[in-house]
């Protein structure tokens, strides 16, 4: 598998975390790899028939199985940014993949697939085409409104690496917890509490990747804002289907 990320063009930087490409070439045995929740929504375009789709917010890991040659060109939205491009409550996309035909219409999805795959192109050319279509979509929707409670909550949760209480955050923003939860589900795709948990898990898993030597698990839990070691274990079971110890050993051996 060859996976590569690229920075988005300036006009899309407010919306995109990155654009990326992936090429998988297998023999008779399929290749399976695990994708963990990352609080992002992606658009994937693959060189298979009708294989352009959005992957919604994930609340659990998924196993992706590839066989033969599969090429992918994709864009990863910043949290909350995909709502501008899809014009529907993002909770409708969560834990699933939805075809671009449903989201953008059959004609636009077909034109994009044809532009990407009808002739041999470089990764740079395909990335440029995908970003052109994203710009086209962006310019066809109403102008951006002022940031609301959900956008401010995203920024606060990410700054704190998930170590926030939602009720306290709602008070800071001057809204009820229920209002914040509703706005968040519509504009991000999941609840603010789950978003914060995934932020915290991602910080902990990244910290473990960079850790040398045997971890002190009580200290790891404390460092990343967990009440105790059992809460750390619970999040790893939910978001990686693994214990922290097994996850750490797998990454370091």
N, C-alpha and C positions, 0 to 999 in steps of 0.2 A: 504494500500500500504506500502510495506517495501522496502526502497531504501537505498543502502549502497555503498560508494565509497572506493576504495583501491588504494594504491600507486602502480605504475607499477614496474616491475622488472628492475634492473639497466640497462640492455641492451636496454630497450625501453624508458627509461626516457627522452632522447633527443626528443622523438617523441610524447609521450603520456602525457596528463594532468592527467588522472586517468583511472582505469578500474572500472566498476560498475555493480551491480546486482539490479534487481527489481523483486519483486513478488507481483502480484495483484490478489486478490481473491474477486470476487463480487458475488452477488446473481443474481436474475433475472434482476435487474436494472443495466445498464452499469455505469461504473465510468468514468467521464471525468475530465481530468486535463490539465491545460494550460502550454505549454512549450514556454519560451521566447527566442529570439535570444541571443546567447552567444558567437558568433564568433568562434565556434568550429564545427568540423565534427565528427560524431560518427559512429561506426559500431555497429549494434545491431543484436544479435542472439537470437531468441525466440523459445519456444518449440511449435511452430505451423508449419504446412507444408510450406516449401519454405519461411520461415520468417527469412532470414538472409539478411541484407541490410545496406547500408550506408545512413545516413541522411546528406544531404549537408548543406552548410551555409544557415542560415535562415535570411530573411530580414523582417519577420513579425512573430507574435506568431502563434502557431498551437494548436488546441485542439486534444488531444489524447484520444480516447475512448477505454476502455478495458471492456471485459465481460467474466465471468467465471474465470478460473485460467490461468494466463499468466505469464510465467517466462522469464526473460531477462538477458542475460550476454552481456556486452558491453564494448567498449573501446572508450575513448574520446581523439581525437588528439589535440595536441597543434596547434594554428593557423599556417597554412602553412605547417604543417608536413605531412598531409594526401597525398600530391602529391607523396611522395616517395612510397606509398603503392598502389596507383591506376594507376599511369602512364598515366594520361589524364588531360586535363585542368579542374581544379576544378570548374570553372564556369558552366560546364556541369552538375554538381550535385546540384547546388544551388536551394533552395526551393523545394526540392523533395527527394524521397527515391529511390535508385537504388539497385536492387538485386545484391548480391555478385556473383551470377552466371554470370551476365554481366561483372562484374569488375574483377573477379579472374578466371572465367571459371567454367563450370558446375561440373567438377570432384572435384576440390579443395573445392568448396562450399559445395558439398554433403558430402565429407569426414569430413569437420568441423562440419556440422550439426549432422552427425552420431556420431562423437566423443563426442559431447556435450549432446545429448539427447537420445541416444539408451539405456542407463541404468541410474539408480539413482546415482547421484553424489552430492557432497557438492559444495557450492559456490566456495570455494577455489580451488577445483579440476577443475571446469569449467573455472574459471579465468585463471588457469595455462594452460589449453588446448588452450584457445583463444590466450593467449600471445605466446604460442609455434607456432601457425599458423601465427601470425603477424611477428615473427622472421623469419620463413620460407619464408614469402613473402619479407621481407626486404632483406634477403640474396640472393634473386633471381633477384634483380634489380641492375642496374649499381651503382657503388660506389657514395657516396655523393660528390657533387661538392662543391666548395667554396660558402659561402653565397652571394647572389646577392642583388639587390636593394630591392626586395620584403621582404626578410628576415630582412634586416636592417630597413626597414620601419615599419614592424610589431613591432620590439623591441622598436623603437622610439615612436610609437603611444601608445603602452601599458605602457611605462614608464611615458608618459604624461597623462595617463587615457583619451586619446582621444582628449586632448586639444592642437591640432596641426593644422596647415594649410598645405594642401597637396602640394601647389606650393612651399612653403618655405622648406618643407621636401625634395621635388625633387631636389631643388637647393643644399641643403646640401649633398645629395647623388651624385650630379654631373650628373643627368639624367633629361630628359624632363618630364613634368607632364604626357604627353601621354604615354611615355615609362613606367613610374612607374605604371600607371593605367593598362596597358596591362599585365605587369609582375604580378601585384597583382591579377588581375582577374584570370589569369591562375594558379597561385600557391597558392592562398588563396580562391578564389571563388567569391569574391565581390570586389567592388571598394575600394581604400584606404579611400575615404571620408566616405563611408557608414560604413566601419570597424571602423573608428574613432568615428562616431556617436554612434555606438553600444557600444564601449568601454566607452564612456562618459555616456550613458544611464545606463549601468551596474553599474558604479561607483555611479551614483545618486540614483539608486534603492537600492543598497546595503547600501548607507548612510542613506536612509530613513528607512530601516529596523532597523537600529541601533539607530535611533533618539528617544529620550524620549520627550514627550510633543508635543504641537502643533507646526508644522513647520512655520517658516517665509519664505514664498515661494520665495520672492525676494532674500532673503539671500541664500536659497538653490540653486537657479539658478546661482547666482554669485559664490558660493562655488565650483560648479561642472563645471564651465567654460561656462555656457550658456550666450549668449548676453543679454537675458532678459527672463522674465517668460514665454512669449509666445513660445519661442524656447524650453523650458523645457516641456511645455504642448504638443507641436507638437511631440517631441520624444516619450513621454509616449503614445500618441495616436497611433503612428506608431508601436511601439515595444511592447506595453502591451495592446493596445485597451482599454485604460482607462485614465482618468485624473490623475495627480499626487495625488490630494486630495483623490479620490476614492481608488486609489491603496494603499495609506498610511493607510486609514481607514480600508480597508480590511485586511491588514497585522497586524494591531494593535488591532483588536477586534475579 
